Amino acid sequence: MTRWGGCSGWLLTIGIGIVSLLIVGLLLPIESTILKIIIGAIIAAILVTLVQRLMGGDRRATV
């Protein structure tokens, strides 16, 4: 558990999502808002996966 009480992962994920949507909005001259959201979600999923691989350690989801 971190000093944030375990919510730092959620905050980081939300931050990555916001940053990815800002990147898409600023860099891609697309008029379609839906397309921007879809591309932003794909970029966010890739960034969250990379951050988890680099910082996550050996934590795995259990079923």
KABEL-V199428 format. One record per pair of residues at least 6 apart in sequence whose ideal C-beta (glycine too) atoms are under 6 Angstrom apart, sorted by the first residue. I is the first residue (numbers start at 1). GAP is how many residues later the second one is. If there is no record, write none. Layout:
i=I gap=GAP
i=I gap=GAP
This chain:
i=2 gap=6
i=13 gap=35
i=16 gap=28
i=16 gap=31
i=16 gap=32
i=17 gap=27
i=20 gap=20
i=20 gap=23
i=20 gap=24
i=20 gap=27
i=21 gap=19
i=24 gap=12
i=24 gap=15
i=24 gap=16
i=30 gap=6
